[in-house]
Amino acid sequence: MYSTATQESAKVLSANALNSVQSGVHFAPGMALADVEKLVILETLRHLRFNRTRAARVLGIGIRTLQRKLKQYNLESGNLSALS
């Protein structure tokens, strides 16, 4: 789907994001995977000042996939503005 250079860039972005963030994401064993995914997406968006393109790259997913997940978790534009 992505070129090797794009994949490498995403890995570097992901590593930098993980190394530079003191995450506020906490989850308990047994927590639903969908809830963990939602938290990770939300914290990534917050860290990147809600830049969806960068968030998708850091998460290693396409922008369309991120948009679908935001819709699935009811985190679309109007709902995100209250979280910033």
ChimeraX attribute file (.defattr): number of C-alpha atoms within 10 A of each C-alpha:
attribute: neighborCount
match mode: 1-to-1
recipient: residues
	/A:1	6
	/A:2	10
	/A:3	8
	/A:4	9
	/A:5	9
	/A:6	13
	/A:7	14
	/A:8	12
	/A:9	15
	/A:10	21
	/A:11	16
	/A:12	14
	/A:13	18
	/A:14	17
	/A:15	12
	/A:16	12
	/A:17	18
	/A:18	13
	/A:19	10
	/A:20	10
	/A:21	11
	/A:22	9
	/A:23	13
	/A:24	9
	/A:25	11
	/A:26	8
	/A:27	12
	/A:28	7
	/A:29	5
	/A:30	6
	/A:31	9
	/A:32	10
	/A:33	10
	/A:34	11
	/A:35	12
	/A:36	15
	/A:37	13
	/A:38	17
	/A:39	16
	/A:40	17
	/A:41	22
	/A:42	19
	/A:43	18
	/A:44	24
	/A:45	21
	/A:46	16
	/A:47	16
	/A:48	15
	/A:49	12
	/A:50	18
	/A:51	12
	/A:52	19
	/A:53	16
	/A:54	17
	/A:55	27
	/A:56	20
	/A:57	20
	/A:58	24
	/A:59	19
	/A:60	17
	/A:61	14
	/A:62	17
	/A:63	16
	/A:64	12
	/A:65	11
	/A:66	19
	/A:67	17
	/A:68	14
	/A:69	17
	/A:70	18
	/A:71	12
	/A:72	11
	/A:73	14
	/A:74	13
	/A:75	18
	/A:76	14
	/A:77	12
	/A:78	9
	/A:79	11
	/A:80	15
	/A:81	10
	/A:82	7
	/A:83	10
	/A:84	9
